Amino acid sequence: MKPSWEHPVFRDILLTETYVFDFELHPGLFELQVDFVLASSHPLYEGAAPGEAFDYRRGKIIFSGVSAFRWESTGGRVTVDLDGSSDWDTFDSADWDDSVWELRGQFGNITLTADTVEAVFSHVARRRADS
């Protein structure tokens, strides 16, 4: 298995700092709602907002063409943020090899096989405090 940053989709995204808010499995599709952490090499990188440690961007990780899926509970508990949203904390690890992914975190241990994976940003630009 290779670490997520070796995958072209996540080359400039720090998944082990990325927060998971929710996840859903549908026939052939697995989605995670996340706050991505952008590496300074990412084309959308603007630097951390005031009071934040990283440049966060809301979005989704979408696995399509899912042909196998296994979820194992680790007893992790979801917390509720001040804004009322669920928070499963960050990924402990996200590794891949060809079409197989292993995701670990408070949300449990997930192993899946998918044809494609993509990172979709909900908020492409962020208004900086100094602009």
N, C-alpha and C positions, 0 to 999 in steps of 0.2 A: 504494500500500500504506500501511496505517496501523500505528502501533506497537501492540504487544499491550495496553498499558494503556488504549487507547481501546475495547477490546472489553469488554462487560459482565462476562464471566466473569473477566477478569484485571485489572479496574479497580483492585483493592486487593492485587494480587500483583506482586512485582518479578521478572519472568521473567528479566531479564538478570543477576540475582543467584541465581537458582534453579538448583540442581545436578541434573544428569541422571545417573541410575544405570543405567538399562537402557531399552530400547525394543523393542517387538514389533509386527509387522504381521500381521494376520489378515484374511481376506476381509471387507471392509467396515469394518474396525476398526483403528485405530492407537493404541497406548498407550505413554506414557512414564512410567517410575517416577522420581519426583523428590523433592527436598527443597524445597518451596515456601518463598519468603521473603515474609512478610506485611508489607504497608505498615501504618503506624500507623493508617490509616483502616479497616483490615479488622476486621470484627466479632469475629474470634477472636484478634486481636492482644493479646499479653501482655508484649511487650518481649523483648529478647534474653536467652537463658539465660546464666548465668555462663560466661565464657570464649568466648562466641559474639558475632559482630558483628551478627547479625540474629535475628529470630524465625523459626526454621525449623520447618516442619511436613511430615512425610512424607506422600506421596500420589501421585496419578496424574493425568496429563492424558489424557483419552480423547476421541479423534476418532471419531465414529460416522457411518455412511453414507458411508464413504470410496469415492469413485468414480475417483480418479486419485491416483497416488503415484509420486514420483520421488526417489531417493536418490542423492547423488553423494558419494563419499568425498573427504575433504580431507586424508587421511593422518594424521588425528588418532589419538592412542593413548589407550586406556583405561588408567587407573591403578587400583591396588587400595588401598582405604583400610585402616586398621589393623584394622577389624572384618571384613575380607575381602570387602567389597562392591565392586563395580565403580564407577568414578567417571569420567564423561565431562566433568567440569567444568561450567561454567555455560553457558547460552545466550549466544551472541554477539549474536543478534538473533532476534526473533519478530514477524513482521509479517503482516497479514491484509488482505483486501479481499473482502467478501461471504463466500463459502464457500472461498476460496483462502487457504492459509497458507504462509508461507516461514519455515522454522526453520533457524538457522545455529549451528554450534558445533563442538567437537571431534568430535562424533558424525557430522559431515558436513553437507551442505546438503540439506535436505528441502523439497520442494514438494508439497503435497497439496490435494485438494479434498474437503471433508467437509460433510455436512448440519449436524452439531452438534459442539460442543466443550464439555467440562465439566472442572472441577477437582474431584477427589474426594480428601478428606482421610482418611488412615488413622488419624491420631491427632488428634482434634479438640481435646482439652484437653492441656495440658502441665503437669506438676507443677513449680511454681516452687521454687527452692532456699530461699526465705524462707517457704514455707508448710508 
